[in-house]
């Protein structure tokens, strides 16, 4: 696959007309339709006016070939980080609202529980051993201050995920280091969770995070790996 052409297909060709005559002649040809300029990314000659012009020092910097593929991979990871930040932020807001409106939530829960149990029982579900209802009931035993700290912790985690996502989306070197360090810190805890119990969600999250760390270290050559 020609990643340079893929990049041009996604964002358009990048042509440049330098002021220096020798370079201008190398980057342009004359066709029946008029002058055509060589794309700085894929090398294709594109008919029409150049997208930019000026001294060679002002030529736009473009990603080519493997750089385009690398940017695409990092942005896929960035989207996953943004989605994770959105979910965690929503959870943080929910915990905070619960901590400040605890009594109203508890009253609504107690009022809705009997008909909910009856409905689930009619559908054939065992309500006595429901983990979800058990977790909800346990939440009412946690004091409001603790819930507030949990909400703050979740909010901080969401902010970290946003920073990761921004750094990866912009393909910044600091973003690669930041994402690699933050993700690596969480891997031991994820391994511990998987040892206790393997679930699809935990396994998928672990594979994504491990894949990101390995890609950043090996492909992006962080910390001097492979001569980086």
C-alpha positions as CSV (number, residue, x, y, z in Angstrom):
1,X,0.0,0.0,0.0
2,X,1.3,3.5,-0.9
3,X,0.7,5.4,2.3
4,X,1.8,8.6,0.7
5,X,-1.1,8.3,-1.9
6,X,-3.4,7.4,0.9
7,X,-2.5,10.6,2.8
8,X,-3.0,12.7,-0.4
9,X,-6.4,10.9,-0.9
10,X,-7.4,11.9,2.6
11,X,-6.2,15.4,2.8
12,X,-5.2,16.4,-0.7
13,X,-2.0,17.0,-2.6
14,X,0.6,19.4,-1.3
15,X,2.3,21.4,-4.1
16,X,4.9,24.2,-3.7
17,X,6.5,26.7,-6.0
18,X,9.9,27.7,-4.7
19,X,11.3,31.1,-5.6
20,X,14.6,29.6,-6.6
21,X,14.5,29.0,-10.4
22,X,16.5,25.7,-10.3
23,X,14.2,24.1,-7.8
24,X,11.1,25.5,-9.5
25,X,12.1,23.8,-12.7
26,X,12.6,20.5,-10.9
27,X,9.2,20.6,-9.3
28,X,7.1,21.7,-12.3
29,X,6.4,20.5,-15.8
30,X,4.3,22.0,-18.7
31,X,1.3,20.0,-19.9
32,X,-1.5,20.6,-22.4
33,X,-3.6,21.8,-19.5
34,X,-0.9,24.1,-18.3
35,X,1.8,23.9,-15.6
36,X,1.7,21.0,-13.2
37,X,3.5,20.8,-9.9
38,X,5.0,17.9,-8.1
39,X,3.3,16.9,-4.9
40,X,5.7,17.0,-2.0
41,X,4.1,14.0,-0.4
42,X,3.4,11.4,-3.1
43,X,5.5,12.8,-6.0
44,X,2.5,13.0,-8.4
45,X,2.4,16.0,-10.8
46,X,-0.8,17.9,-10.2
47,X,-2.1,20.3,-12.8
48,X,-3.1,23.8,-11.7
49,X,-1.7,26.5,-9.4
50,X,0.6,25.3,-6.5
51,X,-1.0,25.3,-3.1
52,X,1.9,27.5,-1.7
53,X,4.9,29.4,-3.0
54,X,7.9,31.3,-1.6
55,X,11.5,30.7,-0.5
56,X,12.5,27.1,-0.1
57,X,12.7,27.6,3.7
58,X,9.0,28.2,3.8
59,X,8.1,25.0,2.1
60,X,5.4,23.0,4.0
61,X,6.5,20.0,6.0
62,X,4.6,16.9,5.0
63,X,4.5,13.3,6.2
64,X,5.4,10.6,3.7
65,X,5.0,6.9,3.4
66,X,5.7,5.3,6.8
67,X,5.1,8.7,8.5
68,X,1.5,8.7,7.2
69,X,0.9,5.1,8.4
70,X,2.4,6.0,11.8
71,X,0.2,9.1,12.2
72,X,-2.9,7.0,11.3
73,X,-2.1,4.3,13.9
74,X,-1.5,7.0,16.6
75,X,-4.8,8.7,15.8
76,X,-6.7,5.4,16.1
77,X,-5.2,5.1,19.6
78,X,-6.1,8.7,20.2
79,X,-9.7,8.1,19.3
80,X,-9.8,5.2,21.8
81,X,-8.4,7.5,24.5
82,X,-11.0,10.2,23.8
83,X,-13.8,7.6,24.0
84,X,-12.4,6.3,27.3
85,X,-12.1,9.9,28.6
86,X,-15.7,10.5,27.7
87,X,-16.9,7.4,29.5
88,X,-14.8,8.1,32.7
89,X,-15.9,11.8,32.7
90,X,-19.6,10.7,32.6
91,X,-18.9,8.3,35.4
92,X,-17.2,11.0,37.5
93,X,-20.2,13.3,37.0
94,X,-22.6,10.5,38.0
95,X,-20.6,9.7,41.2
96,X,-20.4,13.4,42.1
97,X,-24.1,14.0,41.5
98,X,-24.9,10.9,43.6
99,X,-22.6,12.1,46.4
100,X,-24.5,15.5,46.7
101,X,-28.0,14.0,46.1
102,X,-27.5,10.8,48.1
103,X,-30.8,10.8,49.9
104,X,-33.0,11.4,46.9
105,X,-31.1,8.7,44.9
106,X,-31.4,6.2,47.8
107,X,-35.2,6.9,48.2
108,X,-35.7,6.5,44.5
109,X,-33.8,3.2,44.6
110,X,-35.7,1.8,47.5
111,X,-39.0,2.8,45.8
112,X,-38.0,1.2,42.5
113,X,-36.4,-1.9,43.9
114,X,-39.5,-4.0,44.7
115,X,-41.1,-3.7,41.2
116,X,-37.7,-4.1,39.6
117,X,-37.2,-7.4,41.5
118,X,-40.6,-8.6,40.5
119,X,-40.0,-7.7,36.8
120,X,-36.6,-9.5,36.8
121,X,-38.1,-12.5,38.6
122,X,-40.8,-12.8,36.0
123,X,-38.2,-12.7,33.3
124,X,-36.3,-15.6,35.0
125,X,-33.3,-13.6,36.4
126,X,-32.0,-14.4,39.8
127,X,-32.2,-11.2,41.8
128,X,-30.9,-12.5,45.1
129,X,-27.4,-12.9,43.6
130,X,-27.4,-10.0,41.3
131,X,-23.9,-8.3,41.4
132,X,-25.2,-5.1,39.9
133,X,-27.9,-4.6,42.6
134,X,-25.3,-5.6,45.2
135,X,-22.9,-2.9,43.9
136,X,-25.7,-0.3,43.9
137,X,-26.7,-1.2,47.5
138,X,-23.0,-1.1,48.6
139,X,-22.6,2.4,47.2
140,X,-25.2,3.6,49.7
141,X,-22.9,2.6,52.5
142,X,-20.0,4.8,51.3
143,X,-20.0,8.3,52.8
144,X,-20.4,11.4,50.7
145,X,-16.8,12.6,51.3
146,X,-15.4,9.3,49.9
147,X,-17.7,9.5,46.9
148,X,-16.4,13.0,46.3
149,X,-12.8,11.9,46.3
150,X,-13.7,9.0,43.9
151,X,-15.4,11.5,41.6
152,X,-12.2,13.7,41.7
153,X,-10.0,10.7,41.0
154,X,-12.2,9.7,38.0
155,X,-12.1,13.3,36.7
156,X,-8.3,13.4,37.0
157,X,-8.1,10.1,35.1
158,X,-10.4,11.5,32.3
159,X,-8.1,14.6,32.0
160,X,-5.0,12.3,31.7
161,X,-6.8,10.4,28.9
162,X,-7.6,13.6,27.1
163,X,-3.9,14.8,27.3
164,X,-2.9,11.4,25.9
165,X,-5.4,11.7,23.1
166,X,-4.4,15.2,22.2
167,X,-0.6,14.3,22.1
168,X,-1.2,11.2,20.0
169,X,-3.7,12.9,17.6
170,X,-1.2,15.7,17.0
171,X,1.6,13.2,16.6
172,X,3.8,15.0,19.0
173,X,6.9,13.5,20.5
174,X,5.9,14.6,24.0
175,X,2.5,12.9,23.5
176,X,4.2,9.6,22.6
177,X,6.4,9.7,25.7
178,X,3.4,10.8,27.9
179,X,1.1,8.0,26.6
180,X,3.8,5.4,26.9
181,X,4.7,6.3,30.5
182,X,1.1,6.7,31.7
183,X,-0.1,3.5,30.0
184,X,2.9,1.5,31.3
185,X,2.1,2.5,34.9
186,X,-1.4,1.0,34.6
187,X,-0.3,-2.3,33.0
188,X,0.7,-4.1,36.3
189,X,-2.7,-3.3,37.8
190,X,-4.4,-4.7,34.6
191,X,-2.3,-7.9,34.8
192,X,-3.4,-8.2,38.5
193,X,-7.0,-7.8,37.5
194,X,-6.7,-10.5,34.7
195,X,-5.1,-12.9,37.2
196,X,-8.0,-12.5,39.5
197,X,-10.6,-12.8,36.8
198,X,-10.5,-12.8,33.0
199,X,-13.3,-10.8,31.3
200,X,-13.7,-9.7,27.7
201,X,-13.5,-6.0,28.7
202,X,-10.4,-6.4,30.8
203,X,-8.7,-8.5,28.1
204,X,-9.5,-6.0,25.3
205,X,-8.3,-3.0,27.4
206,X,-5.1,-4.8,28.3
207,X,-4.4,-5.8,24.7
208,X,-5.0,-2.2,23.5
209,X,-2.7,-0.7,26.2
210,X,0.0,-3.3,25.7
211,X,-0.2,-2.8,21.9
212,X,0.2,1.0,22.4
213,X,3.2,0.6,24.6
214,X,5.0,-1.9,22.4
215,X,4.2,0.2,19.3
216,X,5.5,3.4,20.8
217,X,8.7,1.8,22.2
218,X,9.6,-0.3,19.1
219,X,8.2,1.6,16.2
220,X,8.6,5.1,17.5
221,X,12.0,4.2,19.1
222,X,11.4,5.8,22.5
223,X,14.1,6.0,25.1
224,X,16.8,5.1,22.5
225,X,15.3,1.7,21.5
226,X,16.5,0.6,18.1
227,X,18.7,3.6,17.8
228,X,15.9,6.2,18.5
